[in-house]
Amino acid sequence: MLILKKYNFKSKTITLFSLFFVLLFLSCDKVVDLDLETGDPKIVIDAEIIWEKGTTGSEQTIKISRMAPYYSADTPKVSGAQVRVENSEGTVFTFNESAPGLYVCTNFVPVINMEYKLYVNVDGQNLTAVEKLMPVVPIEKIDQEFMPDITGPDLIVVSFYYKDPADQANYYMTDYKSDFLVFPQYGTSNDEFTNGNEVVEKFADTDLQPGKILNITHRGISKNFFNYMNLLLEASGSNPFAATPGNIRGNIINTTDANNFALGYFRLYEANKISYLVK
């Protein structure tokens, strides 16, 4: 998978069409806010349980917020919720509110391939979700190379390598963070054509320059979450933080009122985290 941030060339027809409208509205500088219809402010549950290799994974956080109007600069945080996670052996992990909308557990015990169930009680609604904690193979090496670019200087490409397990279907999600990226860049992949082989994931960007630090988080994810993220990235133009044209349902179920569903996805996985200094 090569994630490459570049400009796309448009056809002559689209270019001329766009130029026409630019000229048409060139003298118009009035900002117009559309009177958009506001729907019910649904609950949003950001429940990512991530176990970084080499750590105990004991401290985990779950964020609960509420949808805001399109032009709102703030995301309303939801306080007063009751949040817990229970594993398939009956052990309960309580998440206590440490700040508005932020719920923290300090004694979580991650176990690969164990099933966990999320319970949230908020606004008189009971919300649940079930998922397994997925493993990820270790990253074996990371390097960089130059790729010719006809539009400017050669691009620096950072690559990392891992050996995909041969005895199972695997799904992955990687995010890249750096000070030149406004939002993390996400990508998903699977082993449909690489099962049991060495896999290389690549990242390139015109602003990726020597001295920059690229933070990489590579996760093993479930097939269902893989499908969910693909829908989310497709709808938001590969930026999951952008506003999407519709509400994409996750795996969180409202057992009190099925029609009053919450947004978000309860997911658990092991992850590799690497900070790479570009040379």
N, C-alpha and C positions, 0 to 999 in steps of 0.2 A: 504494500500500500504506500503510495507516494502522495503526501499531502503537499500541494503546491499552490501558494497564494499568488495568483497572477491575474492580469486583466484579460478578458476575452474580447476577440475581435468580432464586431458585428457585421452583418451583411450591408451592402451599399444601400439597399432599400430601407432598412431600419435606421441607418445613419442619416439619410436624407429626411426621413420622416421625423426623427428626433430633432434635427436641425430646424425644420419648419416650426415646430412648437417652441423651440428655444427663441427663435426670432419673433414669434408671435407674442410671447409673454416676456420679452426682454425688459420692457419698461414697467412691468408690474412687480412691485416689491412688497406688496401688502401680504402679511402672514394671515392665513385663514385657518382657523381651527374648526374642524367639522364637528357638528353636533351628533356624536356617535351614541347609539343606544347602549345603555349599561345593563348588563345581565346580573344575575345573582352572584355576589362575591364568594365564590367557592373556596373551600379550604384547599390549600396546597401543602402536601407533605413531602419534604425532601429527606428521605430516609436512606442514606447511603452508609452501609456498614462496610468499611474498607480495612482490611488487615494487611498492612505493609510487611513484606518479608523482613525478618530480622527483628521484629517488634512483638510485644505480647498481644497487641490489638485490644487491650483492656479498656481504653478510653474511646468512646464513640459518641457521636452527636446526631441528633435528629432535629431538623428545623421545620417549624410549622408557621405558615403565613396565610394570607388571604388575597385573592385576586383583587387588583386595583383597577380603576378606570384607565384607559389607554394613555391619557395625558398626565396621569399622576406621576409625580417624581419619587414617591415613597411606596414601599411595599408594606402593608399593614402586618405587623407581627401578632401572632395569636398566643396569648398567655392563658394560664389556668387549665391547660389540657393535662390529662392523665395519660402517660405514655409508658409502655413496657414491651419487652420482647421476650418470648418464651421459646426455648429450644425443644426438640422432639423428646428429650429426656425429662421434661417438666421443670427445668431450671428457669427461673424468672429473673430477668435483668430490668431494673427500674431506671427510667430516664427522668431525672429531676430537672426542673427549669432553673437555669443558671443566669439567664438574661431573657428579656422579652422574646418569645418565640424560639428560644434555643434550649434544647433538652439534652442533658449529658448523663452518660453512664460511665462509671470509672472501674467497674469490675466485670466487664463483658468478657466472655470466654469464646473465642472463635474456634470452630472445628470444621475442617474441610468436609464438604458433602453432607453436613448435618442440616436438617430442615429447621427453620426458625419462623415464628409467627409474630407479627406485629399487632399490637392492640393500642388504639388511640380512642380516648373518649373526649370529645370536644363539642361544645354547644349542644349538649344533650344527645349527640350522635355517637354511635359505636362504629369505629372503622377498623378493618382488619386486612391483613395481607400475608401471604405465605411465600417463602422462597428458600432455596438452598444456598449455602455458602460455597461459591465456586472457586476452584484452585487456578493457579497460573504457574507456568513453568518459569524457571529463572532466566533472566537475560544473560547471555553468554559473553557478548562483547558489544562495543559501540565504537563507531569511527565516523569519519567525515571524508568527503570527496568534493570535487568541483564538477558542475554540470554546465556545458556550454549553453549560453542564452543569447539568441540572435537580437534581442531587444536591448541588451545592455551587458554589464559585466557578468562573468560566469557566476552561477549560483552555488552557494555552499549547501551541500546535502548531508544531513546527519542521519546515520543509519544505525539501527540496533538489531541484534540477531538472537534468535532462540530456537530451540528444537521442539517442534510440535509433537505431542504424544500420538503414537500410531494406533492405539487401541480404543479411541473415543473421538466423538465429534466435538470440536472445540470452537468457542466463540470469544472474541477479544474486543476490548475497547481501549483506545489510547488517547490521552490528551497531552497537549504541548502548551507550556506556559513560558512567557518571557516578558521583559519590560516593554518590548515593542509590539506586543499583541494586546489589543484592547480587551479581548475575551480569549479564553483558552480555545485552541483549535482541536476539535474532536474527530476521531475516525474509528470506524468499526471494521472488523474483518473476521473471516472464518477459515477453516482448513479444508473446505470442499475440494480444492485442487492442490493442497499442500500437505495433506495428512501424512504424518510421520517424517516430514522433511524439515530441513533447516529453513526458517522463515526470516525474511528481512523486512523491516518496516522503515520507511524513509520519510524525512521531513525536510522541506526546502521553503525558503521565503526570501524575497528580495532584501528584507531588512535583517536577515540572519548574517551577522558580520563577526569577524574575530573579536574576542573579548566579551561577547554576549554569553549569557548563561541560559541554556535551554533546559527547562524542567520537564521531565517526561514521566508520566504515570501510565503504566501498562497493566491492564486488568484481564482476568479471566471472567467471563460473564455467561449467564444462562442464555439459551436460545430465545426464550420469550423476551428477555430484556434487550437482546440483540435486535429483534424485530421492532420493539418499541423505540429504541434509539434511532434506528434507520428511518422510521416514520417521522420522528421528531426532527432529525437533521435534515431530511428532505423538505419538510414543511417550513423550516426556519433558515434554509440556505446554509446548512452546516454550522450554524451558531445556535446552540440550544438555549441561549439567553435572550434571543430575539423573540418578538411577538409572533406567534403562529396564527394562521388564518382560522384555526378551529381548535377545539379542545381535544387533545389526544388522550384517550383513557389509558391509565396504567393498571396495576394489579391490585389497587386498594379498593375494597368493597365496603359499602355502607350497609351494615346489617340492620340498622334501625329504619332507614328509608333508602331503598335501592336507587331511586330517582335522584336523590341528593348526593351524588357521587363526589368524591374528592379527587383532585389532580395529584399527579406524582407517581413514583414507583418505589416500592420497597425492594432493595437489592443488596446482596451481600457477596463480597468477593475478596480474594487474595490479590495483591498487587505488587509490582516492582516499581520503585521510585528511583529515578536517576537525575542528578544535576550535572549537565555536561557543559564544560567551558569550551566555546568554539575557538579554534586556533586560526 
